[in-house]
């Protein structure tokens, strides 16, 4: 009681305050008693302050400035500033402060300030354009509607206050209630989504008493036992206010009240419909969960969105019911008594719920739930398009509300009698005027509101403009553009949006054009049928005309059954369209079964092809539908009997068999999963799931810990390692690395893997089965990776390459036009295998004899390519990429003759020197391999202490590396001679600079220091002669003399004991020692540079995941 009393007191105080301000605004304007200030600064500050806020915070200062400033030149700016500042009035106190400021300006400038302000407010409260909202996507439409409500809420409150305080008037001596009624009616009209419902709720919370005559105190309707009429009488009896003190006329209040109650009735009906839709969707979710064990994400999101919208509508309806003091509609509960929040959370343990859906069969008329939703869950255009565009009337709602009208009429009579008795106190004249206005207006409102199906107070009296009303093109051009866009409508959302757009362009000519739509792609026909089914609920002439058109076309095509090729596309289009419409249940049962019977009775020629297309299109639906199932089954059985008795070609027999089993697939049990032991599952998990670059060491440890004595473990590992097509293609190299790591501990296993891989490659070439191509590619990739990790030699790789281009060809020589059963001219798969193998290990054949071998193979490979037909684009790109990586400068022959000539030259070169060439190649290869082994062994010794710096650590156990015996790695004779020459030049240059000797002395020094080839030979001869008879204890000197212009040399023999000989010997030994020291320094420097470069290359390989280790023989 205290809260009710407080609310009544607040309402009374508001009424008194509004009455006082109204009287003040109705008084004639007074001239200012003192001079007004014309300061530009103060005027600018006032305008700026009003733009920022016209609410309570600036109220006193604004009122003071309005009274003391001239403002005559700033009236228009003040009106615009007031409109901008009204948008920031959020509270009731701010709204009243704004009304006071506007009243102060109104009293001073009635003609220049008030009209533009009221015009701006009316423009700000205009409803949104329906066509614009319909063209927006749902999310953007919801955002725009929310922003509009936030923007219009303070404007509506200020507008209503201005109508109560005498600024907004309908006519002299009347309030502005009629204008407010019209604005609110415009906002609520044509609003099927109830976007303006929050505005009405806000309005009723603050102005229910002055505009509707309803007490604002909250009434708990659920606790009241009486009817809405009794509650209204009780509320009216509690508070009786003289009509002279009311701010709004009585007839306006009655019309306002009746409009709001009618709107509430429509909102309540929409609430019941949404409640039923939500319960139906909940039931479907329950059934879908039972069928598939889960609820699809899109279905769950749609349910959550629907539940959110329902909760919002329920809250608004409850608020509106409390404000209007009406009862809430009865919402039927679900049969399973589940709450909305728990409807989707179905437990897997609820086994009893499965027995409730006994009619569901896994092989139903729909292949999956997605197909069922496409053909059954259609969009309701009434939720997106106003009723006027659909061309329907509210027949069902009129029948439902007939009884309610009778009750309302009796209630109105009773209320009018009470009003007449009450108004007799205030005078008969007022009673007569009020009574006449009320009766005429009530009849008008009843005719406008009563039969509206959507929750709007009144439907538009004239059809709203189409979406393109403001655009240049007319309706015909818009329909043409829409029909052209149907070619891109390849999903449910696009075709549903096209149906909504067509509804806005609804006309008889547009519907005819949709029926006569030209032939389109067969994949678009289901979407066009969905559009027809969506529109057919409100435009039944579309499916009727379309079915009539297709039926006539069907009869014509059957008469022209002898015309096969010319009408083949038309027959396919006709049958596909009929099948799509059948799945939407648009075709009558007798029509579709008659069409099928026509084909079965004929059963010859083109009718068999049409029958197969018919069964593929809608046979499954007709066989499993309750209405057509028995008759369709009998006709299919008749077709099978005729098929067994009719002699048909193989093509027609295959067509009918495929169509029959597509619409009536044989029953089969569930696929049996292969039973595997826990150990096998663990091994498969390691290789297929865990194996990666970062986990390869962990996988190796776990594999080594397995029981290798168990035959099951060995067999499982052998199967997995020899079936690389079952692992990820990127992990094939890791599989080869595991094979290499395991050979140190289980050599037999690694050998078995290599043997099986080679056997699979050979079997693949012998059989050449297309379905095994992926396996062959993975196996060839594994072979190349095994060579990278030194599991096989280069001879095996080249043998495989040569076998790929020569196997099964006569004499191992492919020729153009020569047919090979397992390597046809149009079969390019061997080329692909060669590219895969070369892409894996071809980069290793870039030096020495391996390079020569690869060049020889590439020469023959080019010949093999030219024996094929023109390569496909993917094979050609793969081949060009491989050649670019291996031999970027290689020139490919253009014709077969050029390639054959190159191959003949290659074979002739091999025949001329087979023995020497082979030995040379083998020895060179062995020497290169030994040199690489020696360098890599030394590198392994040096890097043994820094093994942790590599990307992938070494084997889990300690590695034992055996090194070769040290060998002499000194320079050869040619290298030593070159070094001596360079050293002599260096010494000569330094001597010339230091001692300034002449050229003749330099020549003598050259001859004495560096022996040429002839001098060395001569010296060797002398040593041999001295060994045969001359004395070895002497030293020979050469005496140089000149005779004229000729130099003469003469040898002198000096004993070794002579001082000159001893001194010369010591000088020679000293020079030789220094020379050896310098040579060693230079060679050590070159060796360090080479080792640093090798170490850098090795680190690069390790960073790429290639870890090279060398076991010593």
FIDO-561806 format. One record per residue (C-alpha): x, y, z; residue in one letter. Coordinates in steps of 0.02 Angstrom, whole numbers, padded with zeros to 5 digits, always signed. Layout:
# FIDO-561806
XYZA ...
***
This chain:
# FIDO-561806
+00000+00000+00000X +00142+00119+00038X +00221+00096-00134X +00052+00120-00218X +00020+00276-00117X +00191+00344-00157X +00167+00317-00343X -00002+00404-00338X +00075+00551-00246X +00215+00562-00374X +00090+00559-00516X -00013+00694-00433X +00140+00804-00408X +00188+00780-00591X +00011+00827-00644X +00016+00985-00540X +00187+01032-00607X +00135+01003-00787X -00026+01101-00761X +00072+01248-00692X +00195+01248-00835X +00054+01231-00960X -00034+01383-00889X +00128+01478-00897X +00156+01431-01079X -00022+01480-01127X -00003+01656-01057X +00037+01794-01182X +00223+01838-01193X +00287+01976-01081X +00408+02110-01135X +00578+02104-01047X +00588+02227-00903X +00775+02260-00919X +00902+02275-01058X +00961+02110-01131X +01140+02063-01159X +01199+02046-01339X +01372+01975-01302X +01431+01857-01438X +01532+01757-01314X +01384+01720-01202X +01273+01676-01351X +01404+01556-01418X +01426+01477-01247X +01238+01450-01230X +01223+01366-01400X +01372+01255-01363X +01304+01209-01192X +01135+01163-01263X +01217+01050-01393X +01316+00960-01259X +01168+00934-01143X +01002+01016-01114X +00971+00913-00958X +00977+00947-00771X +01162+00984-00756X +01149+01144-00861X +00968+01188-00820X +00996+01340-00708X +01129+01419-00818X +01026+01390-00975X +00870+01468-00900X +00970+01617-00839X +01048+01646-01011X +00880+01630-01099X +00807+01766-00989X +00955+01886-01002X +01016+01865-01182X +00943+01940-01340X +00945+01775-01442X +00845+01848-01585X +00980+01811-01712X +01016+01639-01640X +00841+01563-01633X +00871+01438-01773X +01037+01386-01699X +00955+01366-01530X +00821+01252-01605X +00953+01143-01689X +01057+01140-01529X +00906+01090-01427X +00869+00944-01545X +01048+00884-01530X +01050+00902-01342X +00887+00805-01319X +00972+00646-01374X +01075+00649-01214X +00928+00660-01094X +00926+00488-01016X +00838+00512-00849X +00668+00582-00803X +00751+00731-00719X +00846+00773-00878X +00687+00762-00982X +00594+00883-00868X +00741+01004-00868X +00741+01000-01058X +00553+01036-01059X +00580+01187-00945X +00717+01256-01058X +00612+01230-01214X +00463+01312-01126X +00570+01464-01085X +00621+01481-01266X +00442+01450-01323X +00375+01591-01216X +00498+01713-01295X +00497+01651-01475X +00332+01564-01509X +00335+01583-01698X +00521+01569-01736X +00581+01435-01613X +00437+01315-01581X +00389+01264-01762X +00564+01208-01816X +00589+01117-01650X +00425+01021-01665X +00461+00984-01847X +00632+00912-01801X +00557+00806-01663X +00422+00738-01779X +00553+00696-01909X +00661+00608-01779X +00512+00498-01729X +00471+00438-01905X +00467+00248-01926X +00603+00165-02030X +00575+00129-02214X +00514-00050-02232X +00599-00078-02398X +00765-00023-02326X +00750-00140-02178X +00699-00285-02289X +00853-00263-02398X +00972-00274-02250X +01042-00439-02184X +00966-00499-02019X +01115-00452-01911X +01130-00277-01982X +00941-00254-01970X +00945-00298-01785X +01086-00176-01752X +00998-00034-01844X +00837-00066-01750X +00925-00063-01581X +01013+00101-01626X +00848+00177-01683X +00761+00132-01520X +00902+00209-01418X +00895+00367-01523X +00705+00388-01521X +00673+00346-01337X +00721+00519-01264X +00640+00609-01411X +00474+00521-01380X +00475+00565-01195X +00512+00749-01229X +00381+00752-01367X +00251+00681-01249X +00296+00809-01114X +00279+00951-01238X +00104+00888-01280X +00059+00893-01095X +00128+01068-01059X +00039+01158-01201X +00183+01178-01326X +00124+01041-01443X -00062+01065-01479X -00181+00985-01603X -00292+01139-01610X -00319+01294-01505X -00385+01244-01336X -00336+01060-01356X -00184+00960-01304X -00064+00870-01419X -00126+00696-01376X -00192+00666-01552X -00021+00699-01626X +00064+00584-01501X -00065+00449-01542X -00030+00465-01726X +00159+00457-01705X +00153+00304-01594X +00030+00221-01713X +00151+00252-01858X +00294+00178-01759X +00198+00020-01717X +00118-00005-01888X +00199-00126-02009X +00323-00190-01878X +00313-00381-01881X +00479-00396-01789X +00415-00288-01644X +00563-00171-01655X +00462-00025-01584X +00392-00122-01436X +00525-00051-01316X +00469+00125-01364X +00289+00086-01315X +00346+00009-01151X +00449+00165-01110X +00303+00277-01154X +00179+00181-01046X +00294+00177-00895X +00298+00367-00888X +00137+00425-00972X +00007+00288-00947X -00096+00397-00828X -00106+00559-00928X -00128+00481-01100X -00223+00320-01060X -00304+00358-00893X -00224+00203-00815X -00146+00208-00644X +00043+00182-00653X +00055+00080-00492X +00117-00100-00523X -00020-00230-00512X +00020-00414-00499X -00100-00485-00623X -00068-00664-00574X -00132-00633-00398X -00295-00556-00459X -00442-00675-00472X -00556-00562-00571X -00561-00525-00756X -00474-00381-00842X -00638-00282-00844X -00658-00301-00656X -00478-00246-00627X -00503-00095-00737X -00659-00049-00641X -00567-00070-00477X -00423+00040-00534X -00539+00173-00601X -00637+00169-00441X -00480+00196-00337X -00434+00356-00424X -00564+00480-00491X -00496+00644-00560X -00608+00784-00624X -00603+00802-00811X -00554+00983-00795X -00388+00933-00716X -00345+00806-00852X -00209+00858-00971X -00273+00752-01118X -00451+00745-01182X -00560+00598-01134X -00591+00536-01312X -00404+00538-01348X -00370+00437-01191X -00500+00307-01240X -00431+00291-01414X -00255+00280-01345X -00306+00144-01224X -00398+00044-01355X -00253+00054-01475X -00129-00008-01343X -00244-00150-01292X -00266-00204-01472X -00079-00199-01498X -00055-00301-01340X -00177-00433-01405X -00076-00451-01564X +00086-00461-01464X +00009-00597-01357X -00041-00696-01512X +00134-00682-01580X +00201-00741-01412X +00092-00896-01422X +00151-00931-01599X +00333-00911-01552X +00305-01024-01402X +00232-01159-01515X +00377-01140-01638X +00502-01156-01497X +00418-01312-01430X +00414-01387-01605X +00598-01349-01632X +00637-01425-01463X +00547-01584-01514X +00643-01591-01678X +00807-01570-01587X +00760-01712-01473X +00721-01825-01620X +00882-01776-01710X +00982-01815-01555X +00903-01988-01545X +00941-02022-01729X +01120-01962-01741X +01178-01949-01561X +01218-01764-01579X +01139-01599-01627X +01216-01507-01773X +01295-01341-01735X +01184-01240-01852X +01028-01319-01779X +01086-01282-01602X +01129-01102-01647X +00958-01079-01728X +00874-01147-01572X +00975-01034-01457X +00933-00883-01565X +00750-00929-01563X +00751-00955-01375X +00836-00787-01349X +00706-00698-01455X +00566-00788-01364X +00633-00739-01192X +00646-00558-01250X +00468-00561-01318X +00403-00644-01159X +00483-00510-01049X +00411-00369-01155X +00239-00450-01156X +00241-00468-00966X +00293-00285-00945X +00157-00229-01065X +00029-00336-00974X +00073-00257-00806X +00065-00081-00878X -00103-00108-00962X -00171-00215-00818X -00216-00361-00931X -00193-00547-00912X -00052-00645-00992X -00098-00773-01126X -00096-00957-01083X +00063-01039-01145X +00043-01228-01164X +00184-01330-01090X +00280-01466-01182X +00218-01644-01163X +00381-01703-01089X +00379-01561-00960X +00556-01508-00996X +00620-01335-00966X +00689-01229-01106X +00864-01235-01038X +00864-01424-01020X +00780-01465-01185X +00941-01488-01280X +01043-01566-01140X +00987-01745-01173X +01088-01873-01080X +01162-02021-01169X +01096-02132-01029X +00915-02095-01070X +00891-02258-01162X +00704-02256-01137X +00686-02105-01252X +00744-02209-01400X +00593-02322-01385X +00477-02172-01402X +00529-02143-01583X +00491-02315-01653X +00435-02251-01825X +00607-02186-01871X +00707-02302-01985X +00890-02272-02031X +00849-02293-02217X +00714-02159-02221X +00659-02053-02367X +00802-01932-02335X +00984-01981-02349X +01037-01870-02204X +00970-01735-02091X +01040-01596-02200X +00935-01653-02347X +00781-01666-02237X +00802-01487-02176X +00823-01425-02354X +00659-01500-02412X +00555-01481-02253X +00614-01326-02157X +00548-01186-02266X +00555-01000-02228X +00393-00917-02176X +00380-00758-02278X +00260-00682-02153X +00407-00658-02034X +00504-00553-02159X +00377-00473-02277X +00228-00363-02231X +00059-00440-02262X +00014-00312-02395X +00153-00376-02508X +00093-00555-02489X -00085-00510-02541X -00170-00603-02400X -00307-00552-02278X -00325-00590-02094X -00460-00722-02113X -00402-00839-01976X -00373-00698-01853X -00544-00625-01891X -00628-00789-01846X -00528-00805-01686X -00567-00628-01630X -00753-00631-01669X -00799-00683-01494X -00677-00560-01419X -00762-00418-01515X -00929-00463-01440X -00856-00458-01265X -00770-00294-01303X -00931-00216-01367X -01025-00261-01207X -00880-00196-01104X -00877-00033-01203X -01063-00006-01174X -01042-00034-00989X -00893+00083-00980X -00986+00217-01077X -01132+00209-00958X -01014+00231-00810X -00929+00376-00897X -01095+00460-00932X -01143+00450-00749X -00974+00517-00697X -00971+00658-00823X -01146+00721-00779X -01065+00808-00631X -00961+00919-00744X -01100+00970-00863X -01206+00902-01001X -01117+00996-01139X -00951+00915-01103X -01038+00747-01093X -01119+00765-01263X -00958+00820-01348X -00856+00686-01267X -00984+00551-01301X -01003+00593-01485X -00815+00600-01514X -00787+00437-01421X -00915+00337-01518X -00858+00392-01689X -00674+00373-01650X -00697+00203-01568X -00787+00134-01719X -00648+00197-01832X -00513+00121-01724X -00606-00045-01711X -00610-00057-01901X -00425-00015-01913X -00356-00125-01773X -00468-00274-01747X -00418-00387-01892X -00231-00361-01898X -00135-00525-01897X +00036-00454-01863X +00067-00367-01697X +00032-00193-01765X -00104-00071-01714X -00164-00043-01892X -00110-00112-02060X -00059+00018-02189X -00208+00079-02287X -00107+00093-02446X +00023-00031-02502X +00198+00017-02450X +00320+00051-02590X +00427-00088-02657X +00612-00095-02614X +00654-00006-02776X +00519+00127-02765X +00647+00263-02745X +00762+00192-02878X +00760+00223-03063X +00715+00050-03134X +00535-00003-03134X +00461-00167-03068X +00491-00258-03232X +00677-00218-03231X +00689-00269-03049X +00607-00437-03084X +00725-00464-03230X +00875-00428-03119X +00809-00544-02984X +00781-00688-03105X +00957-00662-03173X +01028-00677-02998X +00948-00848-02975X +01093-00927-03069X +01206-00884-02920X +01085-00942-02785X +01172-01106-02743X +01132-01121-02557X +00983-01109-02442X +01020-00933-02379X +01033-00857-02552X +00876-00939-02621X +00776-00893-02466X +00833-00713-02484X +00783-00718-02667X +00609-00778-02615X +00594-00631-02493X +00649-00509-02627X +00523-00581-02750X +00384-00561-02621X +00418-00373-02619X +00399-00373-02809X +00243-00481-02804X +00129-00456-02953X +00036-00564-03076X +00159-00532-03216X +00307-00569-03101X +00229-00735-03049X +00204-00783-03231X +00384-00742-03271X +00443-00850-03126X +00341-00996-03192X +00410-00974-03368X +00590-00956-03309X +00708-01014-03447X +00801-01179-03435X +00943-01172-03311X +01074-01290-03247X +01013-01453-03173X +01101-01419-03008X +00996-01259-02984X +00828-01345-03001X +00815-01402-02817X +00844-01221-02763X +00714-01155-02885X +00593-01285-02819X +00627-01226-02642X +00590-01048-02694X +00426-01104-02774X +00379-01201-02617X +00418-01051-02507X +00315-00932-02613X +00176-01059-02640X +00114-01045-02461X +00052-00868-02497X +00048-00870-02688X -00033-01038-02732X -00048-00993-02915X +00142-01010-02937X +00156-01198-02901X -00010-01232-02988X +00043-01146-03149X +00216-01223-03141X +00146-01400-03118X +00027-01371-03263X +00169-01311-03372X +00281-01459-03329X +00139-01584-03354X +00103-01517-03528X +00287-01522-03569X +00297-01701-03505X +00153-01757-03617X +00230-01671-03768X +00400-01752-03739X +00320-01923-03721X +00231-01902-03887X +00398-01854-03967X +00488-02004-03893X +00564-02047-04062X +00656-01881-04064X +00800-01929-03952X +00953-01817-03972X +00865-01652-04004X +00754-01663-03849X +00873-01754-03731X +00919-01597-03632X +00737-01544-03619X +00688-01716-03551X +00824-01710-03419X +00772-01534-03366X +00588-01582-03358X +00616-01739-03254X +00740-01655-03137X +00619-01511-03103X +00474-01631-03074X +00580-01736-02955X +00630-01582-02854X +00450-01523-02840X +00398-01698-02788X +00517-01694-02640X +00436-01531-02583X +00265-01619-02591X +00202-01494-02719X +00146-01620-02851X -00015-01715-02818X +00008-01900-02787X -00094-01957-02937X +00005-01845-03056X +00176-01910-03009X +00121-02092-03005X +00037-02071-03175X +00201-02007-03249X +00294-02157-03179X +00162-02277-03245X +00175-02201-03420X +00359-02245-03426X +00334-02419-03355X +00197-02459-03481X +00304-02403-03626X +00470-02476-03564X +00566-02458-03725X +00692-02344-03802X +00704-02173-03723X +00573-02217-03592X +00699-02330-03506X +00823-02186-03491X +00685-02071-03425X +00631-02205-03301X +00809-02217-03234X +00820-02027-03213X +00651-02027-03129X +00704-02159-03001X +00868-02070-02966X +00778-01904-02939X +00634-01949-02824X +00619-02138-02816X +00685-02151-02639X +00562-02017-02580X +00412-02102-02661X +00458-02275-02597X +00476-02218-02417X +00336-02092-02409X +00180-02152-02319X +00061-02086-02452X +00148-02160-02605X +00251-02303-02532X +00137-02454-02564X +00086-02405-02741X +00262-02353-02787X +00330-02520-02724X +00206-02616-02833X +00255-02514-02987X +00441-02540-02953X +00411-02727-02940X +00319-02720-03107X +00468-02630-03182X +00587-02765-03118X +00481-02902-03195X +00476-02813-03362X +00663-02786-03352X +00693-02973-03331X +00583-03013-03481X +00646-02876-03598X +00805-02888-03702X +00902-02726-03674X +01077-02670-03713X +01209-02664-03577X +01197-02475-03556X +01011-02475-03518X +01028-02624-03403X +01164-02536-03305X +01060-02376-03296X +00909-02467-03223X +01014-02567-03100X +01102-02413-03035X +00937-02316-03021X +00850-02459-02931X +00986-02483-02802X +01001-02295-02778X +00819-02278-02729X +00808-02446-02641X +00982-02490-02578X +01006-02667-02511X +01008-02690-02326X +01178-02717-02252X +01242-02727-02078X +01358-02603-01998X +01539-02607-02049X +01639-02722-01938X +01792-02641-01864X +01949-02743-01872X +02000-02809-01703X +02179-02770-01656X +02278-02806-01499X +02335-02669-01383X +02516-02688-01439X +02469-02667-01622X +02364-02514-01582X +02509-02440-01484X +02631-02465-01628X +02509-02389-01752X +02484-02242-01636X +02672-02213-01627X +02697-02211-01816X +02534-02133-01876X +02500-02006-01739X +02655-01969-01635X +02793-01975-01766X +02861-01802-01807X +03027-01713-01819X +03023-01663-01636X +02970-01835-01573X +03073-01951-01683X +03198-01991-01545X +03058-02031-01424X +02976-02145-01553X +03143-02232-01585X +03167-02266-01400X +02993-02337-01382X +03013-02448-01537X +03178-02514-01473X +03098-02555-01307X +02970-02669-01391X +02986-02857-01379X +03073-02892-01543X +03066-03078-01509X +02877-03074-01524X +02824-03120-01703X +02672-03007-01691X +02781-02856-01655X +02899-02894-01798X +02757-02925-01919X +02667-02764-01869X +02825-02659-01886X +02865-02738-02053X +02690-02699-02119X +02694-02520-02059X +02870-02482-02123X +02834-02558-02294X +02669-02466-02317X +02721-02284-02326X +02556-02234-02406X +02471-02250-02237X +02578-02116-02154X +02578-01932-02195X +02675-01895-02353X +02784-01771-02260X +02831-01908-02135X +02898-02032-02265X +03073-01962-02240X +03055-01990-02052X +03004-02170-02087X +03166-02194-02187X +03265-02114-02046X +03190-02236-01921X +03238-02380-02036X +03416-02315-02040X +03425-02296-01851X +03357-02471-01823X +03482-02557-01938X +03620-02543-01807X +03516-02646-01686X +03406-02750-01803X +03496-02764-01969X +03383-02904-02031X +03230-02795-02008X +03302-02651-02111X +03357-02769-02249X +03181-02842-02254X +03106-02668-02270X +03220-02625-02417X +03183-02791-02503X +02995-02768-02483X +03003-02590-02550X +03094-02648-02707X +02972-02791-02727X +02823-02672-02714X +02898-02560-02847X +02923-02708-02963X +02748-02774-02933X +02675-02602-02966X +02759-02596-03138X +02699-02772-03179X +02517-02743-03130X +02494-02555-03163X +02328-02543-03068X +02258-02368-03063X +02193-02377-02885X +02370-02415-02822X +02447-02258-02896X +02451-02167-02729X +02537-02316-02650X +02667-02321-02789X +02707-02137-02768X +02734-02157-02580X +02840-02313-02606X +02950-02222-02733X +02969-02077-02612X +03026-02199-02477X +03155-02276-02594X +03233-02106-02626X +03237-02066-02441X +03321-02234-02406X +03462-02183-02523X +03479-02016-02434X +03510-02111-02272X +03633-02233-02359X +03521-02384-02342X +03543-02426-02526X +03677-02389-02655X +03664-02280-02808X +03664-02434-02918X +03492-02483-02850X +03425-02309-02883X +03487-02308-03063X +03423-02485-03092X +03251-02427-03035X +03258-02275-03146X +03307-02375-03300X +03176-02507-03264X +03041-02372-03257X +03078-02316-03436X +03119-02486-03513X +03014-02618-03423X +02893-02716-03534X +02954-02629-03693X +03024-02741-03831X +03213-02749-03818X +03203-02616-03682X +03179-02480-03812X +03016-02379-03810X +02959-02317-03980X +02820-02201-04037X +02659-02291-04080X +02723-02452-04002X +02584-02520-03892X +02636-02587-03723X +02498-02670-03620X +02557-02601-03453X +02631-02436-03515X +02511-02359-03640X +02559-02202-03738X +02431-02100-03641X +02489-02166-03472X +02608-02038-03392X +02619-02116-03221X +02796-02185-03244X +02854-02008-03285X +02778-01953-03122X +02869-02092-03028X +03035-02042-03107X +03007-01862-03054X +02966-01917-02876X +03123-02023-02862X +03236-01889-02937X +03155-01757-02828X +03199-01860-02675X +03381-01904-02711X +03426-01828-02880X +03521-01685-02800X +03653-01809-02739X +03704-01854-02917X +03795-01693-02959X +03979-01746-02956X +04094-01874-03030X +04033-02033-03110X +03861-02016-03032X +03835-01857-03129X +03883-01946-03290X +03763-02088-03252X +03621-01967-03218X +03657-01871-03379X +03651-02034-03476X +03485-02080-03397X +03411-01907-03430X +03458-01925-03613X +03361-02087-03625X +03221-02016-03517X +03193-01878-03644X +03174-02011-03777X +03047-02101-03669X +02946-01941-03644X +02936-01910-03831X +02862-02084-03860X +02709-02030-03760X +02563-01924-03812X +02567-01738-03767X +02587-01727-03579X +02449-01666-03467X +02473-01498-03382X +02510-01566-03208X +02638-01693-03271X +02720-01563-03381X +02738-01442-03234X +02806-01581-03123X +02934-01629-03257X +02990-01450-03285X +03012-01422-03098X +03118-01580-03083X +03229-01535-03230X +03248-01357-03166X +03311-01423-02999X +03432-01553-03072X +03493-01481-03237X +03435-01301-03258X +03536-01278-03419X +03481-01440-03501X +03408-01417-03675X +03263-01535-03706X +03250-01610-03882X +03097-01558-03978X +03073-01712-04087X +03095-01898-04066X +03230-01903-04200X +03340-01783-04103X +03318-01885-03944X +03352-02049-04037X +03512-01977-04112X +03573-01925-03939X +03534-02099-03870X +03626-02184-04014X +03778-02077-03982X +03770-02122-03799X +03761-02309-03836X +03900-02300-03965X +04013-02212-03842X +03981-02350-03716X +04016-02487-03846X +04182-02412-03901X +04257-02418-03728X +04152-02528-03616X +04290-02601-03511X +04395-02449-03482X +04246-02339-03460X +04166-02453-03335X +04324-02479-03237X +04360-02295-03239X +04187-02254-03179X +04191-02384-03043X +04363-02336-02984X +04319-02152-02987X +04160-02185-02891X +04252-02292-02764X +04388-02161-02745X +04261-02022-02722X +04164-02125-02595X +04323-02168-02499X +04376-01986-02496X +04205-01932-02434X +04210-02069-02303X +04382-02013-02244X +04331-01830-02231X +04168-01871-02145X +04257-01986-02022X +04378-01849-01974X +04232-01729-01957X +04140-01853-01845X +04296-01865-01734X +04307-01676-01720X +04120-01652-01692X +04102-01792-01564X +04126-01670-01421X +04002-01543-01491X +03863-01663-01538X +03738-01567-01430X +03743-01420-01549X +03657-01516-01687X +03469-01501-01716X +03429-01683-01683X +03532-01773-01550X +03617-01936-01588X +03561-02112-01556X +03506-02149-01378X +03652-02270-01350X +03837-02232-01363X +03900-02241-01541X +04055-02343-01586X +04143-02269-01737X +04292-02358-01816X +04414-02253-01915X +04522-02304-02064X +04709-02319-02052X +04794-02154-02081X +04852-02130-02258X +04973-02010-02340X +04876-01856-02393X +05023-01753-02457X +05026-01659-02622X +05060-01744-02788X +05213-01711-02896X +05123-01587-03007X +05058-01490-02858X +05233-01485-02782X +05308-01421-02944X +05178-01283-02957X +05210-01235-02778X +05398-01226-02809X +05372-01110-02957X +05263-00992-02858X +05388-00994-02714X +05532-00953-02830X +05438-00806-02904X +05402-00741-02731X +05584-00757-02679X +05642-00674-02840X +05531-00525-02811X +05591-00504-02634X +05773-00522-02688X +05756-00393-02825X +05685-00268-02705X +05814-00304-02569X +05976-00327-02663X +05938-00245-02831X +06016-00387-02928X +06011-00384-03117X +05918-00502-03232X +06068-00609-03271X +06097-00645-03087X +05911-00681-03070X +05920-00806-03213X +06066-00892-03130X +05970-00895-02965X +05817-00967-03055X +05919-01105-03131X +06008-01146-02967X +05852-01136-02861X +05712-01214-02964X +05749-01357-03078X +05645-01371-03233X +05583-01533-03301X +05736-01555-03414X +05855-01508-03275X +05777-01632-03159X +05794-01768-03289X +05974-01722-03320X +06008-01723-03134X +05931-01894-03119X +06044-01956-03261X +06196-01886-03176X +06149-01969-03012X +06127-02134-03102X +06296-02117-03187X +06379-02073-03023X +06301-02222-02945X +06373-02331-03083X +06553-02273-03068X +06580-02095-03018X +06633-02039-02844X +06488-01988-02735X +06597-01883-02616X +06611-01735-02731X +06501-01584-02769X +06483-01510-02940X +06478-01323-02972X +06438-01233-03134X +06556-01095-03185X +06479-00959-03293X +06593-00857-03407X +06572-00747-03561X +06662-00754-03723X +06609-00609-03828X +06419-00605-03827X +06406-00789-03786X +06391-00862-03613X +06493-01018-03575X +06459-01138-03432X +06586-01260-03364X +06563-01390-03229X +06687-01397-03085X +06704-01546-02969X +06744-01497-02790X +06767-01621-02646X +06632-01617-02512X +06760-01582-02379X +06808-01418-02462X +06746-01263-02367X +06646-01199-02517X +06559-01366-02533X +06519-01375-02346X +06453-01199-02346X +06345-01228-02500X +06276-01390-02428X +06227-01305-02267X +06142-01163-02363X +06044-01288-02470X +05984-01385-02318X +05930-01224-02232X +05832-01168-02385X +05749-01338-02403X +05695-01336-02221X +05618-01163-02237X +05530-01216-02397X +05453-01368-02311X +05394-01261-02165X +05311-01134-02281X +05230-01272-02382X +05158-01350-02227X +05085-01186-02168X +04999-01155-02335X +04929-01331-02347X +04866-01326-02169X +04778-01163-02205X +04692-01235-02359X +04643-01391-02262X +04565-01287-02123X +04465-01186-02250X +04401-01345-02331X +04351-01420-02164X +04262-01261-02112X +04163-01261-02275X +04122-01445-02252X +04066-01414-02073X +03952-01273-02132X +03872-01387-02262X +03850-01523-02132X +03766-01401-02011X +03650-01345-02151X +03598-01524-02184X +03566-01553-01999X +03459-01398-01987X +03353-01468-02129X +03326-01629-02031X +03458-01735-02122X +03579-01810-01998X +03726-01898-02082X +03821-02030-01987X +03955-02148-02053X +03989-02320-01985X +04163-02383-02022X +04187-02547-02109X 
***
